[in-house]
Every structure is written in structure tokens, then in C-alpha cells.
Amino acid sequence: MKYLCSKCSNQLTKFEIELNELYPVGKLYCEICQKKHERKLIEKLKKSFENDLDIYNFKH
């Protein structure tokens, strides 16, 4: 059975299928699309922490 990436429709390798089974994110992603997805999530987290830490940016 062939598994395709949800984003780019490339066929997943055996290694990519195993990664998706070990660390499911709801969709099947190839390694390249997974990294893009992770970067987007990291940016969202970074922005939310920046907003939370604004209380420390007070003027002297």
C-alpha cells in the first residue's frame, strides 16, 4: 500500500511512515513537509512567548 504526503503528494519512504506512526500529528507528511510544519509551529510558540514576556520590557 502506498502512502502519500498530505501536503505535496510525494510517496512516503518506509522511514517516513515509521516516523509518522511514532509521532502522529494528524496528517501524513514527508520529511521536508514535516520540517516546514515544525518551523511554523515553533514560530507560533515563539510569538506567544514574546507576548507573555512583554511585561519585562519596562522603561527605566
PyMOL commands that set and color helices and strands:
alter all, ss='L'
color gray80, all
select helices_A, chain A and resi 14-22+31-56
alter helices_A, ss='H'
color red, helices_A
deselect
rebuild
show_as cartoon
